[in-house]
Amino acid sequence: MKTKIKQAADFILSKISKKPTVALVLGSGLGKFADGLKNATAISYSDIPHFPVATVEGHAGKLVIGEAGGKVVVAMQGRFHFYEGHPMHAVTFPMRVMQAIGAVDLIITNAAGGLNPAFKVGSLMLMSDHINFMGTNPLIGPNDSDLGVRFPPIQGIYNKELINEALKIGKEMGAPIETGVYIAVTGPSYETAAELRAFRKMGADAVGMSTVPEVIVAAHCGIKRVLGISCITNMATGESETAANHEEVITAAADAQAYFLKLVETMIERF
């Protein structure tokens, strides 16, 4: 693993002149932020040693390094999912590489179904915590102490100061912004009504198929602060007769982009 991380990191560093300090993971329909980076270098995932290839609609499959908010950032324009058939170490490999090229902070985003009936489609939910309901963990297997400790603490990884700052900024710009708990499932099938009702009783406010493995590995490899942002693209309370679909998710994420883009850039300035 260490050799693969170094080979991927060295390749990326050979293409750029400045190391990034902030990593971004841009979820379904939210990749437009990377298009606005200044002095940007875009690298296809297929060109980076040992990177998987994104296969999901709405994920461009590029790593973009550029400037935003006075910082150099590295942005994943599309991510990898467990349901695509990638093993967990491949899903989370980019997190280790972004940390290896200089990233110390992380803004991670996703499109999610709203479990909390107080939410609305198009709302942004700042992740206050998560529930891993994927039935696995990316750290299962032998641990290399050079990459991280055997039992990394995860509690508190979603930085409260960043959440409070983002909530304040979102409200100032008039964005529909909330805080809540994200629950991760494997997918790719959407959840049944009974599952959604059960997740609500467990204390989850939004449900999705990503993010949690990446955050666990971010904590393991030394990322110091994480800000998680879910774009609520459909309501998933378990009380509707309308079935969710991926096209709806992409459209709702696009509709929320104005708030999302401004919030992310402003938060990068505040890091």
N, C-alpha and C positions, 0 to 999 in steps of 0.2 A: 504493500500500500504506500509506504513512504517513497519508494522509487517512482511510482506512478504519479503521486502528488507532485514530486519535484519536477518530473518531466513535463507535466501539464503546466505547472507554474512557470518554469523556465521558458517554455514556448510563448506563453502570454507576455511575460516580462520582456521578451525579445521584440515584441511588437509595439511596446509603449515606452514613453519617456518618463512618466511619473507614476509612482505606485498609488493605488487607491486606498482610502481609509474607511470608506463606507461601502458595504455590499447591499445590493437590492435584488430581490427576487420578485419578478413581475408575473402575476398569475393570469388566468384566462381573461382575455379582452382588455388587459391593463398594460400591455407592452408598449403603448405609445409613448410613455415617459422616456424610454430609452432613445426614441427618435429625436427628442429635444435636447440631448446632451451636447455640450459645446466641445469642439476640438476632439471629436469622438473617433475611436477606433473600434470597428465591428469585426468580430471573429466568429465564423460559423462554428457551431459545436462540432461538426464533422471534421474540422481541421485541427481541433485540440486533442492532443494525445490522451487516450483512455476516456474521453467524454462519451456518454451515450448520445443518442439522437432523439430529439423530441418528436412525437408523432401526433400530438393532439391539436385539433383545430383551435386557432387563437393563440398558439405558441409559436413564435417566429423561429426559435432555435438559434439564437445568436447571443454571444457575450459582447457587451458594449462597454467600453471604458472611456469615460469622458468627464466633463466638468458640469457641476450643478450646485447651486447654493454656495459657491465659493470653495467647494471640496472636489477632489477627484473621487469618482465613484466607479464601481464595477457593477453592471446591471445584467442579470440573467433575463433575457427577453424570451421567456418561456422556460418551463421547468420540466423535470422528469417525475413520473408517477409510478408508484408500486403496481398499479393496475395495468400498466403498459407491459408488464412482464419483467421490468428491471429489478434486479435484487436490491435490497435496501442499501448496500454499500455503494451501488451505482447511483441510486436516487440522490444520495447525500454527498457523493464525491465532489460536486462543484463547490459545496460549502467549505470543504477542506482546502480546495485549491484557492478560493477567494481569500480565505484567511492566510494562506501561505504567500500570497502576493501583496499582503499588507492590510487587508480589511480588519478592523477591530470592532466595528459596529454594524448592525444589520437592520434593514427595513425589509420585512417579508410580507407579501400580500397574496391574497387569494380571492376567488369568487366563492361565495358560500350561500347556503340556504338559510333563511331566517327562521329559527325555532321560536324565538321570543315574539309573541303576538304584538308587542308594542313596536316592533321594528317595521320598516316599510321597504319595499323594493327600491334600490338606489341609495339606501343608507350606508354609511361607512361605520363599521364596528371595530373599535380598537380592542385588540385582544388583551384581556387582563390575565388570562390563564388558558390552559388547554386540558383536554381529556384525550388520552391516547386509547382509541377504541379500534385500532388497526390489527390487534392480535399479534403484534410483533414489535420489535424494537431494533433500530439500526445498529445498536452497540452489541447485539448478541454475537457471541463468538470470542475468540482469543482477543485480549486487549494489548495493544502496543502502548506502553507508558510514554513513549516519545510523542504520541499523538494525543494523549489525554489520560485522565485517571480512570481506573476501573469502574468506580461508582460516582459519576459526576452529579452534583446537585443541580436540579432543574428548577426548583422552587425559586421564584424571584427573577427568573431570566427575562420576563417581560417587564422592562424597567418602568417603575411607577412614575418617576419624574418625566420620562418621555411621554407616557400615557397622558399625564395631566397637562403637559405642554401641548400635545396634539389635540386634546379635547378642547382646550382654550382657543387654540388657533382655528379649529373647525367651527366652533360656535361663532367666533368673530367673523368668519367669512360666510356664515349663514348655511353651512353644510348640515345635512341631516346626519348627525354623528352620535354614536352610542359607544358604550363599553360593554364587554361581555366575554363569556367563555366559549371557546371554539372546540368542537369535538371532531376528531379525525376518524374517518372510516376508510376502508380500502377502495370501495367502488369496484368496477365502474357502474354497476347498476345503482340507480337512485333508491333511496330508502323507502320502506313500506310505511304506511300511516302508523302502524303499531310501533315500529322502530322510532319514528320521529317523536311520538308521544312519550316513549320511554326515555329518549335523550333529554327531553324537556324536564322530566322528573329527576334526571341525574344532575341537573343544574346547567345544562348547555344552552347557549343562546344562539349558536349558529353551527352548521354542520358542513363539512367539506371533505375532500379526498387528498389533502396534501398538507404541507407546512410543518406538522408536528415532527416528522422524522428529521427534517432539516434543522429545526430549532434544537432538537436533542443533540444533534451532531455539532451545531454551532456552540452549544454550551460545552460539549466535550473537547472541542479543539481550541477553545480560548477566545471566542467572540464574547466581548464584555457586556454589550447592551443590545437588546432586541426590541424593536417596535413592530408589532404585528397589526396589519390592517386587513379586515375582511370587507369586501364589497358585497352587500346583500343583493343578490341577483334574482332571487325568487323566494317566496314564502313557503316554508316547509314545516308547518305546525302540526301536520297530521290530521287536519280538520277540513282540508279542501279536497274536492273531487278532481281538481285539475292536476294532471301529471306534469312533472318538471321535464324540461328538455334542454339540450346543450345550446341550441340556437337562442333560446330565451336568455340563457346565462350570458352569452356573448353580447347580445343587444343591451341588456341591463347594465353590464359593466361599461359599455361604451357610453351609455347615457350618464353615468356617474363620473366620467373621466375629468370633467372640468374641476370638480371639487377635489378629486383624487390627485390630479397633477399638481395643483397649487399646494395642497397639504403636504405632499411628499417633498416638494422642493423647499418649502418653508422649514420643514423639520430637518432637512439636511443642513440648512443654514444654522440651526440651533445646536447641532451636535458639537 
